[in-house]
Amino acid sequence: MQMATDDNLVDPSDACPLCSERRVDLLVWIDDDHVECTMCGTVYQPGSPHA
Ligand SMILES: [Zn+2]
């Protein structure tokens, strides 16, 4: 049995900026730099670039 854990959540810095969605199942990579939140439809660049 699988419990919901943080393993299924992205880092807070990678969460949807509009609705704060963090569930990986609902965040879809559309290219190398952009994620689409399927909850609200927002496309954004998660987190900050690796310095
Ligand atoms: Zn969202």
N, CA, C, O and the ligand as a Tripos MOL2 file, in Angstrom:
@<TRIPOS>MOLECULE
protein
  205   203    52     0     0
PROTEIN
NO_CHARGES

@<TRIPOS>ATOM
      1 N           0.8410   -1.1950    0.0000 N.3       1 MET1
      2 CA          0.0000    0.0000    0.0000 C.3       1 MET1
      3 C           0.8780    1.2480    0.0000 C.2       1 MET1
      4 O           1.8440    1.3610    0.7540 O.2       1 MET1
      5 N           0.5060    2.1710   -0.8690 N.am      2 GLN2
      6 CA          1.3310    3.3590   -1.0120 C.3       2 GLN2
      7 C           0.6580    4.5690   -0.3890 C.2       2 GLN2
      8 O          -0.4680    4.9190   -0.7420 O.2       2 GLN2
      9 N           1.3440    5.1880    0.5200 N.am      3 MET3
     10 CA          0.8150    6.3790    1.1660 C.3       3 MET3
     11 C           1.2560    7.6140    0.3910 C.2       3 MET3
     12 O           2.2750    7.5910   -0.3000 O.2       3 MET3
     13 N           0.5000    8.6670    0.5060 N.am      4 ALA4
     14 CA          0.9090    9.9310   -0.0940 C.3       4 ALA4
     15 C           2.0580   10.5060    0.7300 C.2       4 ALA4
     16 O           1.9430   10.7180    1.9380 O.2       4 ALA4
     17 N           3.1470   10.7470    0.0490 N.am      5 THR5
     18 CA          4.3050   11.3020    0.7440 C.3       5 THR5
     19 C           4.8650   12.4680   -0.0520 C.2       5 THR5
     20 O           4.3910   12.7770   -1.1450 O.2       5 THR5
     21 N           5.8590   13.0980    0.4980 N.am      6 ASP6
     22 CA          6.5230   14.1860   -0.2080 C.3       6 ASP6
     23 C           7.1980   13.7110   -1.4850 C.2       6 ASP6
     24 O           7.5650   14.5190   -2.3380 O.2       6 ASP6
     25 N           7.3620   12.3900   -1.6150 N.am      7 ASP7
     26 CA          7.9690   11.8670   -2.8270 C.3       7 ASP7
     27 C           7.1370   12.2070   -4.0570 C.2       7 ASP7
     28 O           7.6460   12.2330   -5.1770 O.2       7 ASP7
     29 N           5.8580   12.4660   -3.8350 N.am      8 ASN8
     30 CA          4.9750   12.7790   -4.9520 C.3       8 ASN8
     31 C           4.7970   14.2770   -5.1630 C.2       8 ASN8
     32 O           3.9610   14.7110   -5.9550 O.2       8 ASN8
     33 N           5.5940   15.0590   -4.4430 N.am      9 LEU9
     34 CA          5.4990   16.5100   -4.5590 C.3       9 LEU9
     35 C           6.8150   17.0830   -5.0570 C.2       9 LEU9
     36 O           7.8940   16.6040   -4.7070 O.2       9 LEU9
     37 N           6.7050   18.1210   -5.8850 N.am     10 VAL10
     38 CA          7.9130   18.8120   -6.3090 C.3      10 VAL10
     39 C           8.3650   19.7580   -5.2000 C.2      10 VAL10
     40 O           7.6270   20.0000   -4.2440 O.2      10 VAL10
     41 N           9.5630   20.2820   -5.3300 N.am     11 ASP11
     42 CA         10.0410   21.2500   -4.3530 C.3      11 ASP11
     43 C           9.1260   22.4800   -4.3530 C.2      11 ASP11
     44 O           8.5370   22.8220   -5.3790 O.2      11 ASP11
     45 N           9.0140   23.1360   -3.1990 N.am     12 PRO12
     46 CA          8.1850   24.3500   -3.1400 C.3      12 PRO12
     47 C           8.5870   25.3810   -4.1870 C.2      12 PRO12
     48 O           7.7330   26.1060   -4.6970 O.2      12 PRO12
     49 N           9.8520   25.4570   -4.5080 N.am     13 SER13
     50 CA         10.3150   26.4320   -5.4980 C.3      13 SER13
     51 C           9.8680   26.0610   -6.9050 C.2      13 SER13
     52 O           9.9080   26.8860   -7.8170 O.2      13 SER13
     53 N           9.4410   24.8100   -7.0750 N.am     14 ASP14
     54 CA          8.9910   24.3490   -8.3910 C.3      14 ASP14
     55 C           7.4670   24.3040   -8.5020 C.2      14 ASP14
     56 O           6.9230   23.9020   -9.5300 O.2      14 ASP14
     57 N           6.7950   24.7130   -7.4470 N.am     15 ALA15
     58 CA          5.3360   24.6460   -7.4400 C.3      15 ALA15
     59 C           4.7350   25.6480   -8.4170 C.2      15 ALA15
     60 O           5.3760   26.6280   -8.7950 O.2      15 ALA15
     61 N           3.4940   25.3860   -8.8180 N.am     16 CYS16
     62 CA          2.7760   26.3050   -9.7010 C.3      16 CYS16
     63 C           2.6740   27.6730   -9.0330 C.2      16 CYS16
     64 O           2.2360   27.7690   -7.8870 O.2      16 CYS16
     65 N           3.0790   28.7450   -9.7450 N.am     17 PRO17
     66 CA          3.0490   30.0910   -9.1530 C.3      17 PRO17
     67 C           1.6390   30.6180   -8.9540 C.2      17 PRO17
     68 O           1.4230   31.5480   -8.1780 O.2      17 PRO17
     69 N           0.6790   30.0270   -9.6520 N.am     18 LEU18
     70 CA         -0.6860   30.5440   -9.5540 C.3      18 LEU18
     71 C          -1.4960   29.8170   -8.4760 C.2      18 LEU18
     72 O          -2.1330   30.4510   -7.6350 O.2      18 LEU18
     73 N          -1.4650   28.4890   -8.5100 N.am     19 CYS19
     74 CA         -2.3160   27.7430   -7.5790 C.3      19 CYS19
     75 C          -1.4980   26.9100   -6.5920 C.2      19 CYS19
     76 O          -2.0540   26.1810   -5.7710 O.2      19 CYS19
     77 N          -0.1630   27.0270   -6.6830 N.am     20 SER20
     78 CA          0.7270   26.3420   -5.7410 C.3      20 SER20
     79 C           0.6380   24.8250   -5.8220 C.2      20 SER20
     80 O           0.9800   24.1300   -4.8650 O.2      20 SER20
     81 N           0.1870   24.3110   -6.9480 N.am     21 GLU21
     82 CA          0.1280   22.8590   -7.1170 C.3      21 GLU21
     83 C           1.5290   22.2780   -7.0580 C.2      21 GLU21
     84 O           2.4580   22.8060   -7.6690 O.2      21 GLU21
     85 N           1.6730   21.1930   -6.3210 N.am     22 ARG22
     86 CA          2.9880   20.5540   -6.1970 C.3      22 ARG22
     87 C           2.9470   19.0780   -6.5600 C.2      22 ARG22
     88 O           3.9950   18.4330   -6.6020 O.2      22 ARG22
     89 N           1.7760   18.5290   -6.8210 N.am     23 ARG23
     90 CA          1.7000   17.1030   -7.1270 C.3      23 ARG23
     91 C           2.2750   16.8130   -8.5100 C.2      23 ARG23
     92 O           1.8440   17.3900   -9.5080 O.2      23 ARG23
     93 N           3.2410   15.9210   -8.5540 N.am     24 VAL24
     94 CA          3.9510   15.6700   -9.8010 C.3      24 VAL24
     95 C           3.0110   15.1630  -10.8890 C.2      24 VAL24
     96 O           3.2400   15.4120  -12.0720 O.2      24 VAL24
     97 N           1.9710   14.4660  -10.5010 N.am     25 ASP25
     98 CA          1.0380   13.9230  -11.4920 C.3      25 ASP25
     99 C           0.3000   15.0250  -12.2510 C.2      25 ASP25
    100 O          -0.2100   14.7960  -13.3480 O.2      25 ASP25
    101 N           0.2470   16.2190  -11.6620 N.am     26 LEU26
    102 CA         -0.5230   17.3070  -12.2440 C.3      26 LEU26
    103 C           0.3520   18.3580  -12.8990 C.2      26 LEU26
    104 O          -0.1480   19.3330  -13.4590 O.2      26 LEU26
    105 N           1.6700   18.1550  -12.8260 N.am     27 LEU27
    106 CA          2.6050   19.0890  -13.4440 C.3      27 LEU27
    107 C           3.3120   18.3740  -14.5870 C.2      27 LEU27
    108 O           4.0180   17.3900  -14.3690 O.2      27 LEU27
    109 N           3.1230   18.8680  -15.7980 N.am     28 VAL28
    110 CA          3.6090   18.1770  -16.9860 C.3      28 VAL28
    111 C           4.7010   18.9910  -17.6600 C.2      28 VAL28
    112 O           4.5000   20.1600  -17.9900 O.2      28 VAL28
    113 N           5.8620   18.3660  -17.8630 N.am     29 TRP29
    114 CA          6.9260   19.0200  -18.6260 C.3      29 TRP29
    115 C           6.4970   19.1280  -20.0890 C.2      29 TRP29
    116 O           6.1460   18.1290  -20.7160 O.2      29 TRP29
    117 N           6.5290   20.3520  -20.6280 N.am     30 ILE30
    118 CA          6.1820   20.5340  -22.0260 C.3      30 ILE30
    119 C           7.4170   20.7740  -22.8740 C.2      30 ILE30
    120 O           7.3680   20.5940  -24.0910 O.2      30 ILE30
    121 N           8.5010   21.1690  -22.2740 N.am     31 ASP31
    122 CA          9.8100   21.1750  -22.9250 C.3      31 ASP31
    123 C          10.8630   21.2190  -21.8200 C.2      31 ASP31
    124 O          10.5400   21.0420  -20.6460 O.2      31 ASP31
    125 N          12.1300   21.4560  -22.1970 N.am     32 ASP32
    126 CA         13.1960   21.3630  -21.1970 C.3      32 ASP32
    127 C          13.0670   22.3770  -20.0630 C.2      32 ASP32
    128 O          13.5940   22.1630  -18.9720 O.2      32 ASP32
    129 N          12.3690   23.4740  -20.3210 N.am     33 ASP33
    130 CA         12.3580   24.5550  -19.3500 C.3      33 ASP33
    131 C          10.9770   24.8950  -18.7900 C.2      33 ASP33
    132 O          10.8580   25.6760  -17.8470 O.2      33 ASP33
    133 N           9.9500   24.3110  -19.3690 N.am     34 HIS34
    134 CA          8.6120   24.7440  -18.9930 C.3      34 HIS34
    135 C           7.7460   23.5910  -18.5120 C.2      34 HIS34
    136 O           7.7810   22.4810  -19.0420 O.2      34 HIS34
    137 N           6.9730   23.9050  -17.4880 N.am     35 VAL35
    138 CA          6.0220   22.9520  -16.9300 C.3      35 VAL35
    139 C           4.6160   23.5350  -17.0700 C.2      35 VAL35
    140 O           4.3960   24.7230  -16.8390 O.2      35 VAL35
    141 N           3.6830   22.6870  -17.4490 N.am     36 GLU36
    142 CA          2.2930   23.1280  -17.4680 C.3      36 GLU36
    143 C           1.5790   22.5320  -16.2700 C.2      36 GLU36
    144 O           1.6330   21.3260  -16.0290 O.2      36 GLU36
    145 N           0.9110   23.3980  -15.5270 N.am     37 CYS37
    146 CA          0.0800   22.9490  -14.4220 C.3      37 CYS37
    147 C          -1.2760   22.5560  -14.9850 C.2      37 CYS37
    148 O          -1.9810   23.3910  -15.5510 O.2      37 CYS37
    149 N          -1.6390   21.3060  -14.8350 N.am     38 THR38
    150 CA         -2.9110   20.8600  -15.3990 C.3      38 THR38
    151 C          -4.0910   21.2310  -14.5040 C.2      38 THR38
    152 O          -5.2460   21.0350  -14.8830 O.2      38 THR38
    153 N          -3.8080   21.7560  -13.3450 N.am     39 MET39
    154 CA         -4.8900   22.2210  -12.4730 C.3      39 MET39
    155 C          -5.4490   23.5470  -12.9660 C.2      39 MET39
    156 O          -6.6660   23.7300  -13.0130 O.2      39 MET39
    157 N          -4.5610   24.4800  -13.3380 N.am     40 CYS40
    158 CA         -5.0170   25.8310  -13.7000 C.3      40 CYS40
    159 C          -4.5670   26.2340  -15.0940 C.2      40 CYS40
    160 O          -4.9630   27.2900  -15.5870 O.2      40 CYS40
    161 N          -3.7450   25.4120  -15.7370 N.am     41 GLY41
    162 CA         -3.3400   25.6940  -17.1050 C.3      41 GLY41
    163 C          -2.1500   26.6210  -17.2430 C.2      41 GLY41
    164 O          -1.7530   26.9570  -18.3590 O.2      41 GLY41
    165 N          -1.5790   27.0360  -16.1300 N.am     42 THR42
    166 CA         -0.4310   27.9250  -16.1690 C.3      42 THR42
    167 C           0.8120   27.1980  -16.6830 C.2      42 THR42
    168 O           1.0970   26.0710  -16.2780 O.2      42 THR42
    169 N           1.5420   27.8570  -17.5770 N.am     43 VAL43
    170 CA          2.8360   27.3530  -18.0100 C.3      43 VAL43
    171 C           3.9100   28.2350  -17.3960 C.2      43 VAL43
    172 O           3.8580   29.4600  -17.4970 O.2      43 VAL43
    173 N           4.8810   27.5980  -16.7600 N.am     44 TYR44
    174 CA          5.8900   28.3820  -16.0520 C.3      44 TYR44
    175 C           7.2150   27.6530  -16.0580 C.2      44 TYR44
    176 O           7.2990   26.4720  -16.3940 O.2      44 TYR44
    177 N           8.2580   28.3930  -15.6740 N.am     45 GLN45
    178 CA          9.5780   27.8020  -15.5250 C.3      45 GLN45
    179 C           9.7910   27.4950  -14.0640 C.2      45 GLN45
    180 O           9.9030   28.4060  -13.2430 O.2      45 GLN45
    181 N           9.8470   26.2300  -13.7320 N.am     46 PRO46
    182 CA          9.9630   25.8670  -12.3210 C.3      46 PRO46
    183 C          11.3340   26.2090  -11.7510 C.2      46 PRO46
    184 O          12.3630   26.0930  -12.4160 O.2      46 PRO46
    185 N          11.3020   26.6350  -10.4890 N.am     47 GLY47
    186 CA         12.5330   26.8690   -9.7600 C.3      47 GLY47
    187 C          13.3960   27.9310  -10.4200 C.2      47 GLY47
    188 O          12.9280   28.7020  -11.2580 O.2      47 GLY47
    189 N          14.6470   27.9560  -10.0360 N.am     48 SER48
    190 CA         15.5700   28.9010  -10.6410 C.3      48 SER48
    191 C          16.6810   28.1120  -11.3120 C.2      48 SER48
    192 O          16.9680   26.9790  -10.9270 O.2      48 SER48
    193 N          17.3010   28.7120  -12.3120 N.am     49 PRO49
    194 CA         18.3620   27.9990  -13.0300 C.3      49 PRO49
    195 C          19.4940   27.6310  -12.0890 C.2      49 PRO49
    196 O          19.7890   28.3470  -11.1320 O.2      49 PRO49
    197 N          20.1120   26.5180  -12.3750 N.am     50 HIS50
    198 CA         21.2450   26.1120  -11.5520 C.3      50 HIS50
    199 C          22.3950   27.0740  -11.7600 C.2      50 HIS50
    200 O          22.8730   27.2440  -12.8810 O.2      50 HIS50
    201 N          22.8330   27.6910  -10.7070 N.am     51 ALA51
    202 CA         23.8970   28.6830  -10.8110 C.3      51 ALA51
    203 C          25.2570   27.9900  -10.8790 C.2      51 ALA51
    204 O          26.2870   28.6580  -10.9690 O.2      51 ALA51
    205 ZN         -1.5780   25.7780  -11.1820 Zn       52 ZN52
@<TRIPOS>BOND
     1     1     2 1
     2     2     3 1
     3     3     4 2
     4     3     5 am
     5     5     6 1
     6     6     7 1
     7     7     8 2
     8     7     9 am
     9     9    10 1
    10    10    11 1
    11    11    12 2
    12    11    13 am
    13    13    14 1
    14    14    15 1
    15    15    16 2
    16    15    17 am
    17    17    18 1
    18    18    19 1
    19    19    20 2
    20    19    21 am
    21    21    22 1
    22    22    23 1
    23    23    24 2
    24    23    25 am
    25    25    26 1
    26    26    27 1
    27    27    28 2
    28    27    29 am
    29    29    30 1
    30    30    31 1
    31    31    32 2
    32    31    33 am
    33    33    34 1
    34    34    35 1
    35    35    36 2
    36    35    37 am
    37    37    38 1
    38    38    39 1
    39    39    40 2
    40    39    41 am
    41    41    42 1
    42    42    43 1
    43    43    44 2
    44    43    45 am
    45    45    46 1
    46    46    47 1
    47    47    48 2
    48    47    49 am
    49    49    50 1
    50    50    51 1
    51    51    52 2
    52    51    53 am
    53    53    54 1
    54    54    55 1
    55    55    56 2
    56    55    57 am
    57    57    58 1
    58    58    59 1
    59    59    60 2
    60    59    61 am
    61    61    62 1
    62    62    63 1
    63    63    64 2
    64    63    65 am
    65    65    66 1
    66    66    67 1
    67    67    68 2
    68    67    69 am
    69    69    70 1
    70    70    71 1
    71    71    72 2
    72    71    73 am
    73    73    74 1
    74    74    75 1
    75    75    76 2
    76    75    77 am
    77    77    78 1
    78    78    79 1
    79    79    80 2
    80    79    81 am
    81    81    82 1
    82    82    83 1
    83    83    84 2
    84    83    85 am
    85    85    86 1
    86    86    87 1
    87    87    88 2
    88    87    89 am
    89    89    90 1
    90    90    91 1
    91    91    92 2
    92    91    93 am
    93    93    94 1
    94    94    95 1
    95    95    96 2
    96    95    97 am
    97    97    98 1
    98    98    99 1
    99    99   100 2
   100    99   101 am
   101   101   102 1
   102   102   103 1
   103   103   104 2
   104   103   105 am
   105   105   106 1
   106   106   107 1
   107   107   108 2
   108   107   109 am
   109   109   110 1
   110   110   111 1
   111   111   112 2
   112   111   113 am
   113   113   114 1
   114   114   115 1
   115   115   116 2
   116   115   117 am
   117   117   118 1
   118   118   119 1
   119   119   120 2
   120   119   121 am
   121   121   122 1
   122   122   123 1
   123   123   124 2
   124   123   125 am
   125   125   126 1
   126   126   127 1
   127   127   128 2
   128   127   129 am
   129   129   130 1
   130   130   131 1
   131   131   132 2
   132   131   133 am
   133   133   134 1
   134   134   135 1
   135   135   136 2
   136   135   137 am
   137   137   138 1
   138   138   139 1
   139   139   140 2
   140   139   141 am
   141   141   142 1
   142   142   143 1
   143   143   144 2
   144   143   145 am
   145   145   146 1
   146   146   147 1
   147   147   148 2
   148   147   149 am
   149   149   150 1
   150   150   151 1
   151   151   152 2
   152   151   153 am
   153   153   154 1
   154   154   155 1
   155   155   156 2
   156   155   157 am
   157   157   158 1
   158   158   159 1
   159   159   160 2
   160   159   161 am
   161   161   162 1
   162   162   163 1
   163   163   164 2
   164   163   165 am
   165   165   166 1
   166   166   167 1
   167   167   168 2
   168   167   169 am
   169   169   170 1
   170   170   171 1
   171   171   172 2
   172   171   173 am
   173   173   174 1
   174   174   175 1
   175   175   176 2
   176   175   177 am
   177   177   178 1
   178   178   179 1
   179   179   180 2
   180   179   181 am
   181   181   182 1
   182   182   183 1
   183   183   184 2
   184   183   185 am
   185   185   186 1
   186   186   187 1
   187   187   188 2
   188   187   189 am
   189   189   190 1
   190   190   191 1
   191   191   192 2
   192   191   193 am
   193   193   194 1
   194   194   195 1
   195   195   196 2
   196   195   197 am
   197   197   198 1
   198   198   199 1
   199   199   200 2
   200   199   201 am
   201   201   202 1
   202   202   203 1
   203   203   204 2
@<TRIPOS>SUBSTRUCTURE
     1 MET1         2 RESIDUE 1 A MET
     2 GLN2         6 RESIDUE 1 A GLN
     3 MET3        10 RESIDUE 1 A MET
     4 ALA4        14 RESIDUE 1 A ALA
     5 THR5        18 RESIDUE 1 A THR
     6 ASP6        22 RESIDUE 1 A ASP
     7 ASP7        26 RESIDUE 1 A ASP
     8 ASN8        30 RESIDUE 1 A ASN
     9 LEU9        34 RESIDUE 1 A LEU
    10 VAL10       38 RESIDUE 1 A VAL
    11 ASP11       42 RESIDUE 1 A ASP
    12 PRO12       46 RESIDUE 1 A PRO
    13 SER13       50 RESIDUE 1 A SER
    14 ASP14       54 RESIDUE 1 A ASP
    15 ALA15       58 RESIDUE 1 A ALA
    16 CYS16       62 RESIDUE 1 A CYS
    17 PRO17       66 RESIDUE 1 A PRO
    18 LEU18       70 RESIDUE 1 A LEU
    19 CYS19       74 RESIDUE 1 A CYS
    20 SER20       78 RESIDUE 1 A SER
    21 GLU21       82 RESIDUE 1 A GLU
    22 ARG22       86 RESIDUE 1 A ARG
    23 ARG23       90 RESIDUE 1 A ARG
    24 VAL24       94 RESIDUE 1 A VAL
    25 ASP25       98 RESIDUE 1 A ASP
    26 LEU26      102 RESIDUE 1 A LEU
    27 LEU27      106 RESIDUE 1 A LEU
    28 VAL28      110 RESIDUE 1 A VAL
    29 TRP29      114 RESIDUE 1 A TRP
    30 ILE30      118 RESIDUE 1 A ILE
    31 ASP31      122 RESIDUE 1 A ASP
    32 ASP32      126 RESIDUE 1 A ASP
    33 ASP33      130 RESIDUE 1 A ASP
    34 HIS34      134 RESIDUE 1 A HIS
    35 VAL35      138 RESIDUE 1 A VAL
    36 GLU36      142 RESIDUE 1 A GLU
    37 CYS37      146 RESIDUE 1 A CYS
    38 THR38      150 RESIDUE 1 A THR
    39 MET39      154 RESIDUE 1 A MET
    40 CYS40      158 RESIDUE 1 A CYS
    41 GLY41      162 RESIDUE 1 A GLY
    42 THR42      166 RESIDUE 1 A THR
    43 VAL43      170 RESIDUE 1 A VAL
    44 TYR44      174 RESIDUE 1 A TYR
    45 GLN45      178 RESIDUE 1 A GLN
    46 PRO46      182 RESIDUE 1 A PRO
    47 GLY47      186 RESIDUE 1 A GLY
    48 SER48      190 RESIDUE 1 A SER
    49 PRO49      194 RESIDUE 1 A PRO
    50 HIS50      198 RESIDUE 1 A HIS
    51 ALA51      202 RESIDUE 1 A ALA
    52 ZN52       205 GROUP 0 **** ****
